[in-house]
Amino acid sequence: MNTYSRVKYACYTTNISMSVVTNISPLLFLTFRNLYHISYTLLGLLILINFVTQLLVDLIFSFFSHKFNIAKTVMFTPALTTMGLLVYALWPCFFPQTAYVGIILGTLIFSASAGLCEVLISPVIAAIPSENPEREMSNLHASYAWGVVFVAIFSTLFLLLTGTNNWYWLALILALIPACSFLLFLGADIPELQTPGRVSGVLKQMKSKKLWLCVLMIFFGGASEVSMAQWSSSFMEQALGIPKALGDIFGVALFSAMLGLGRSLYGKHGKHITKILSLGMIGATSCYLIVAISNHPIIGLLACSLTGLCVSMLWPGSLIVATEHFPHAGVFIFALMAAGGDLGASVAPQLIGVVTDIAIRHPSITELARQLTLTPEQLGMKLGMLVGMAFPFMAIPLYLHMHKITKKLPKI
């Protein structure tokens, strides 16, 4: 294969590795709760740690990307992912009394690598010569979504066949994916990426109001996508009474398949990105509402899955809009946008976990659940999903505004 083809494959597999580290904990939430008696708040904290760590990496690169050897950092990223998954899997195996500590340590390590992936992999793809860079960006993010489909189905079948007590073998097997990415990057020619010459150059760019509107876009996009992606497995099992295997395959995997389908379709036929983003936010709001209020398992599954299609372009589409407004910002714009997306992906899922825990313990919610013939956990998770709905709902005016101002950009 030619040099750029090898880099593309390495970027795609690195993005698939990111789908592993972002989704492995949510798929194991109830396993951890049953084996190690971890509360919903602490389970949600794993998501918060994941995305806050990514956020810190994003911010470091926003201001100091010119201090790093970008090519070596890109190649180091999948090696760090492998290391994190090894700690994540092996610590609880050897030290079960402090399993949560090991899970947190592994999460911190592979979350740092995920942050590097967000900051560097998209600009690497953007720097490769292409006739249609928008579609290349969409295809890159589609690889993440299809990676989630693989992770959800493989994890479900693995745990179903081997038992949840063997979950650490799952993490060890999935660690082979970033190991392959590392081997692909070795010897590959990484294209040169633009970085600000010094911190003052970053501060000058940060004065733009449109830049912060773009960051706010991806904040709401990250919140809307990740909340459903992270909690759908537990919601399907606890709130709708769907067995975990079916919930993961027809909930998580189908959500991710719709996520990948939307990105792949845009990669092949896409145009009018801001219009698609606005419609996506409206659709996501509707789907969250249906998921929260419906007691019918099939309707809940369908609404969860369709959420994937609605949010599919929110993250990559926000990057596309940002690069249209700031075409020469290089690594900086991707780092700052990743920070915004990770902040949304940190706050929203954690808030859902906190609301669910509070609702479960509140006497009035317990009484209301009894009147509705629901368990406190079922009603608590439904209230959590209503909180999740607030993020796409609040974002609708912002996306419509960005649609108006982006239409006025000169066409190149």
C-alpha positions as CSV (number, residue, x, y, z in Angstrom):
1,M,0.0,0.0,0.0
2,N,1.2,3.6,-0.6
3,T,2.3,5.7,2.4
4,Y,-1.0,7.7,2.7
5,S,-3.1,4.6,2.5
6,R,-1.2,3.1,5.4
7,V,-1.7,6.3,7.4
8,K,-5.4,6.2,6.7
9,Y,-5.7,2.6,7.8
10,A,-3.8,3.4,11.0
11,C,-6.1,6.4,11.7
12,Y,-9.2,4.2,11.1
13,T,-8.0,1.5,13.5
14,T,-7.0,4.1,16.0
15,N,-10.5,5.5,15.9
16,I,-11.8,2.0,16.3
17,S,-9.6,1.7,19.4
18,M,-11.2,4.9,20.7
19,S,-14.6,3.2,20.3
20,V,-13.3,0.5,22.5
21,V,-12.1,2.7,25.4
22,T,-15.2,5.0,25.2
23,N,-17.7,2.2,25.3
24,I,-16.2,-0.7,27.2
25,S,-17.1,0.6,30.7
26,P,-20.8,1.4,29.8
27,L,-21.2,-2.1,28.4
28,L,-19.8,-3.4,31.7
29,F,-21.7,-1.1,34.1
30,L,-24.1,-3.7,35.4
31,T,-21.3,-6.3,35.5
32,F,-19.2,-4.0,37.7
33,R,-22.3,-3.2,39.8
34,N,-23.0,-6.9,40.4
35,L,-19.4,-8.0,40.9
36,Y,-18.0,-5.1,42.8
37,H,-21.1,-3.3,44.2
38,I,-20.4,0.0,42.5
39,S,-23.1,2.7,42.7
40,Y,-24.6,4.4,39.6
41,T,-22.9,7.6,40.6
42,L,-19.5,5.9,40.7
43,L,-20.3,4.2,37.4
44,G,-21.1,7.5,35.9
45,L,-17.9,8.9,37.4
46,L,-16.0,6.5,35.0
47,I,-17.5,8.4,32.1
48,L,-16.7,11.7,33.7
49,I,-13.0,10.6,34.3
50,N,-12.8,9.4,30.7
51,F,-13.9,12.6,29.1
52,V,-12.4,15.0,31.6
53,T,-9.0,13.3,31.0
54,Q,-9.6,13.7,27.3
55,L,-10.6,17.3,27.9
56,L,-7.3,18.1,29.8
57,V,-5.3,16.6,26.9
58,D,-7.4,18.6,24.5
59,L,-6.6,21.9,26.4
60,I,-2.9,21.1,26.7
61,F,-2.8,20.7,22.9
62,S,-4.9,23.8,22.4
63,F,-2.2,26.0,23.9
64,F,1.0,24.0,23.6
65,S,0.8,21.9,20.4
66,H,3.9,23.6,19.0
67,K,5.9,22.1,21.9
68,F,5.2,18.5,20.8
69,N,6.7,16.3,18.1
70,I,3.4,15.6,16.4
71,A,4.4,12.6,14.3
72,K,5.9,10.8,17.3
73,T,2.9,11.6,19.4
74,V,0.5,10.2,16.8
75,M,2.5,7.0,16.7
76,F,2.6,6.8,20.5
77,T,-1.1,7.2,21.0
78,P,-2.3,3.6,20.2
79,A,0.6,2.2,22.4
80,L,-0.8,4.2,25.3
81,T,-4.3,2.8,24.6
82,T,-2.9,-0.7,24.8
83,M,-1.2,0.0,28.1
84,G,-4.4,1.4,29.6
85,L,-6.5,-1.6,28.6
86,L,-4.0,-3.9,30.2
87,V,-4.1,-2.1,33.5
88,Y,-7.9,-1.9,33.3
89,A,-8.2,-5.7,32.8
90,L,-5.4,-7.0,35.0
91,W,-5.6,-4.9,38.2
92,P,-9.1,-6.1,39.2
93,C,-8.1,-9.6,38.3
94,F,-5.1,-9.6,40.7
95,F,-6.5,-7.1,43.3
96,P,-10.3,-7.7,43.4
97,Q,-10.6,-5.9,46.7
98,T,-9.5,-2.6,45.1
99,A,-11.0,-3.4,41.6
100,Y,-12.5,0.1,41.3
101,V,-9.1,1.7,41.8
102,G,-7.6,-0.4,38.9
103,I,-10.6,0.4,36.7
104,I,-10.0,4.1,37.3
105,L,-6.2,3.9,36.7
106,G,-6.8,2.1,33.4
107,T,-9.5,4.5,32.5
108,L,-7.1,7.5,33.1
109,I,-4.4,6.0,30.9
110,F,-6.6,5.0,27.9
111,S,-8.6,8.2,28.2
112,A,-5.4,10.2,27.8
113,S,-4.7,8.3,24.6
114,A,-8.3,8.9,23.5
115,G,-7.7,12.6,24.0
116,L,-4.6,12.4,21.8
117,C,-6.6,10.5,19.2
118,E,-9.3,13.2,19.1
119,V,-6.8,16.0,18.8
120,L,-4.5,14.4,16.2
121,I,-6.2,11.8,14.1
122,S,-8.8,14.2,12.5
123,P,-6.1,16.8,11.4
124,V,-3.9,13.9,10.1
125,I,-6.8,12.9,7.8
126,A,-7.5,16.5,7.0
127,A,-3.9,17.0,6.0
128,I,-3.9,14.1,3.5
129,P,-4.6,15.5,-0.1
130,S,-8.2,14.7,-1.1
131,E,-10.8,15.9,-3.6
132,N,-13.5,15.9,-0.9
133,P,-12.1,16.5,2.6
134,E,-15.6,16.7,4.2
135,R,-16.3,13.1,3.1
136,E,-12.9,11.9,4.3
137,M,-13.7,13.4,7.7
138,S,-17.1,11.8,7.8
139,N,-15.6,8.4,6.8
140,L,-13.1,8.6,9.6
141,H,-15.8,9.2,12.2
142,A,-17.9,6.5,10.6
143,S,-15.1,4.0,11.5
144,Y,-15.6,5.0,15.1
145,A,-19.3,4.2,14.9
146,W,-18.8,0.9,13.2
147,G,-16.2,0.1,15.8
148,V,-18.8,0.6,18.5
149,V,-21.1,-1.9,16.6
150,F,-18.3,-4.4,16.6
151,V,-17.4,-3.8,20.3
152,A,-21.1,-4.1,21.4
153,I,-21.8,-7.3,19.5
154,F,-18.5,-8.9,20.3
155,S,-18.6,-8.0,24.0
156,T,-22.2,-9.2,24.3
157,L,-21.5,-12.6,22.7
158,F,-18.2,-13.0,24.6
159,L,-19.8,-12.4,28.0
160,L,-22.8,-14.5,27.1
161,L,-20.6,-17.4,26.2
162,T,-17.9,-17.1,28.8
163,G,-19.8,-15.4,31.7
164,T,-19.5,-11.9,33.2
165,N,-16.8,-13.1,35.7
166,N,-14.4,-13.3,32.7
167,W,-14.9,-9.7,31.6
168,Y,-11.2,-9.0,31.9
169,W,-10.4,-11.4,29.1
170,L,-12.6,-9.2,26.9
171,A,-10.5,-6.1,27.7
172,L,-7.3,-8.1,26.9
173,I,-8.6,-9.2,23.6
174,L,-9.8,-5.8,22.6
175,A,-6.3,-4.4,23.5
176,L,-5.1,-6.1,20.3
177,I,-6.8,-3.5,18.2
178,P,-4.6,-0.5,19.3
179,A,-1.6,-2.8,19.2
180,C,-2.3,-3.3,15.5
181,S,-2.7,0.5,15.0
182,F,0.8,1.0,16.6
183,L,2.3,-1.4,14.1
184,L,0.6,0.3,11.2
185,F,1.9,3.7,12.2
186,L,5.5,2.4,12.4
187,G,7.3,3.4,9.2
188,A,4.3,5.4,7.9
189,D,4.9,9.0,6.7
190,I,2.7,11.3,8.9
191,P,1.7,14.4,7.0
192,E,2.9,17.7,8.5
193,L,0.3,19.5,10.6
194,Q,0.0,23.2,11.2
195,T,0.4,24.4,14.8
196,P,0.4,28.0,16.2
197,G,3.9,29.3,16.6
198,R,3.4,30.3,20.3
199,V,0.7,30.6,22.9
200,S,0.0,34.2,21.9
201,G,-1.1,33.0,18.5
202,V,-3.6,30.7,20.2
203,L,-4.9,33.6,22.4
204,K,-5.4,35.8,19.4
205,Q,-7.6,33.1,17.6
206,M,-9.6,32.6,20.8
207,K,-11.0,36.1,20.6
208,S,-13.4,35.1,17.8
209,K,-17.0,34.8,18.8
210,K,-17.7,32.4,15.9
211,L,-15.0,30.1,17.3
212,W,-16.9,29.8,20.6
213,L,-20.1,29.2,18.9
214,C,-18.5,26.3,17.1
215,V,-17.2,25.0,20.4
216,L,-20.7,25.3,21.9
217,M,-22.0,23.3,19.0
218,I,-19.8,20.4,19.6
219,F,-20.4,20.7,23.4
220,F,-24.1,20.0,22.8
221,G,-23.3,17.5,20.1
222,G,-21.0,15.5,22.4
223,A,-23.6,15.6,25.2
224,S,-26.4,14.4,22.9
225,E,-24.4,11.6,21.3
226,V,-22.5,10.2,24.3
227,S,-25.4,10.3,26.9
228,M,-27.4,7.8,24.9
229,A,-24.3,5.8,23.8
230,Q,-23.1,5.4,27.4
231,W,-26.4,4.7,29.2
232,S,-28.5,2.9,26.6
233,S,-27.2,-0.6,27.7
234,S,-28.1,-0.1,31.4
235,F,-31.4,1.7,30.4
236,M,-32.5,-1.2,28.2
237,E,-31.9,-3.7,30.9
238,Q,-33.1,-1.8,34.0
239,A,-35.8,0.6,32.7
240,L,-37.3,-1.6,30.0
241,G,-36.6,-5.0,31.4
242,I,-34.8,-6.2,28.2
243,P,-32.2,-9.0,28.8
244,K,-28.6,-7.6,28.6
245,A,-27.6,-9.6,25.5
246,L,-30.6,-8.3,23.6
247,G,-30.3,-4.8,25.0
248,D,-26.7,-4.5,23.9
249,I,-27.2,-6.0,20.5
250,F,-30.4,-4.3,19.6
251,G,-29.9,-1.2,21.7
252,V,-26.2,-0.3,21.8
253,A,-25.2,-2.0,18.5
254,L,-28.2,-0.7,16.6
255,F,-27.7,2.8,17.9
256,S,-24.1,2.6,16.8
257,A,-25.0,1.1,13.4
258,M,-27.4,4.1,12.8
259,L,-24.5,6.4,13.9
260,G,-22.2,4.7,11.4
261,L,-24.9,4.7,8.7
262,G,-25.5,8.4,9.0
263,R,-21.8,9.2,8.8
264,S,-21.2,6.8,5.9
265,L,-24.2,8.3,4.0
266,Y,-22.8,11.8,4.5
267,G,-19.4,10.5,3.4
268,K,-20.9,9.3,0.1
269,H,-23.6,11.9,-0.6
270,G,-23.3,14.6,2.0
271,K,-23.9,18.3,1.6
272,H,-25.7,21.1,3.5
273,I,-24.1,20.1,6.7
274,T,-25.6,22.8,9.0
275,K,-29.1,21.9,7.8
276,I,-28.4,18.3,8.6
277,L,-27.1,19.2,12.0
278,S,-30.2,21.3,12.9
279,L,-32.6,18.5,11.8
280,G,-30.5,16.1,13.8
281,M,-30.9,18.0,17.0
282,I,-34.6,18.2,16.6
283,G,-34.8,14.5,15.9
284,A,-32.5,13.7,18.9
285,T,-34.8,15.7,21.2
286,S,-37.8,13.7,20.0
287,C,-36.1,10.4,20.4
288,Y,-34.8,11.1,23.9
289,L,-38.4,12.1,24.9
290,I,-39.8,8.8,23.5
291,V,-37.1,6.7,25.2
292,A,-37.9,8.4,28.5
293,I,-41.7,8.2,28.5
294,S,-42.3,4.9,26.7
295,N,-42.8,1.6,28.6
296,H,-42.9,-0.5,25.5
297,P,-39.6,-2.3,24.9
298,I,-39.8,-2.3,21.1
299,I,-40.7,1.4,21.0
300,G,-37.8,2.2,23.4
301,L,-35.4,0.1,21.3
302,L,-36.4,1.9,18.1
303,A,-36.2,5.4,19.6
304,C,-32.8,4.5,21.1
305,S,-31.6,3.3,17.7
306,L,-33.0,6.3,15.8
307,T,-31.2,8.6,18.2
308,G,-28.0,7.2,16.7
309,L,-29.0,8.4,13.2
310,C,-30.1,11.8,14.5
311,V,-26.8,12.5,16.3
312,S,-24.5,10.8,13.8
313,M,-23.2,14.0,12.3
314,L,-23.2,16.3,15.3
315,W,-19.6,15.7,16.3
316,P,-17.9,15.4,12.9
317,G,-20.3,18.0,11.4
318,S,-19.3,20.5,14.0
319,L,-15.7,19.9,13.0
320,I,-16.6,20.5,9.4
321,V,-18.4,23.8,10.2
322,A,-15.4,24.9,12.3
323,T,-12.9,24.2,9.6
324,E,-15.1,26.0,7.1
325,H,-15.0,29.1,9.3
326,F,-11.3,28.7,10.3
327,P,-9.6,26.8,7.4
328,H,-6.0,27.5,8.5
329,A,-6.2,26.9,12.3
330,G,-4.6,23.4,12.0
331,V,-4.2,21.3,15.2
332,F,-5.4,24.2,17.4
333,I,-9.0,24.2,16.1
334,F,-9.3,20.4,16.4
335,A,-7.9,20.5,20.0
336,L,-10.2,23.2,21.1
337,M,-13.2,21.6,19.4
338,A,-12.3,18.2,21.0
339,A,-12.2,20.0,24.4
340,G,-15.7,21.3,23.8
341,G,-17.1,17.9,22.8
342,D,-15.4,16.2,25.7
343,L,-16.8,18.7,28.1
344,G,-20.3,17.9,26.9
345,A,-19.6,14.2,26.9
346,S,-18.4,14.5,30.5
347,V,-21.2,16.6,32.0
348,A,-24.3,15.1,30.5
349,P,-23.7,11.3,31.2
350,Q,-22.5,12.1,34.7
351,L,-25.6,14.2,35.4
352,I,-27.8,11.4,34.2
353,G,-26.1,9.0,36.7
354,V,-26.4,11.5,39.6
355,V,-30.1,12.2,38.8
356,T,-30.8,8.4,38.6
357,D,-29.2,7.8,42.0
358,I,-31.0,10.7,43.7
359,A,-34.3,9.6,42.3
360,I,-33.9,6.0,43.4
361,R,-33.3,7.2,47.0
362,H,-36.0,9.9,47.2
363,P,-39.1,8.8,49.0
364,S,-41.5,10.7,46.8
365,I,-40.0,9.2,43.7
366,T,-40.4,5.7,45.2
367,E,-44.0,6.4,45.9
368,L,-44.6,7.8,42.4
369,A,-42.9,4.7,40.9
370,R,-45.2,2.5,42.9
371,Q,-48.3,4.4,41.5
372,L,-46.9,4.0,38.0
373,T,-46.2,0.3,38.6
374,L,-42.5,0.9,38.0
375,T,-39.5,0.1,40.2
376,P,-37.6,3.1,41.7
377,E,-34.6,2.2,39.4
378,Q,-36.9,2.2,36.3
379,L,-38.4,5.6,37.1
380,G,-35.0,7.0,38.1
381,M,-33.4,6.1,34.8
382,K,-36.4,7.5,32.9
383,L,-35.9,10.8,34.8
384,G,-32.2,10.6,33.9
385,M,-33.1,10.3,30.2
386,L,-35.3,13.4,30.5
387,V,-32.3,15.3,31.7
388,G,-30.4,13.9,28.7
389,M,-33.1,15.3,26.5
390,A,-32.4,18.8,27.7
391,F,-29.1,19.0,25.9
392,P,-30.3,18.5,22.3
393,F,-33.4,20.6,23.1
394,M,-31.3,23.6,24.3
395,A,-29.0,23.3,21.3
396,I,-31.7,23.7,18.6
397,P,-31.6,27.6,18.5
398,L,-27.8,27.5,18.3
399,Y,-27.7,25.1,15.4
400,L,-30.3,27.0,13.5
401,H,-28.3,30.2,14.0
402,M,-25.1,28.6,12.8
403,H,-27.0,27.3,9.7
404,K,-27.9,31.0,8.9
405,I,-24.3,32.4,9.3
406,T,-22.6,29.4,7.6
407,K,-24.8,29.8,4.5
408,K,-23.3,33.3,4.1
409,L,-19.7,32.0,3.8
410,P,-18.2,32.4,0.3
411,K,-18.0,29.1,-1.6
412,I,-14.5,28.1,-2.6
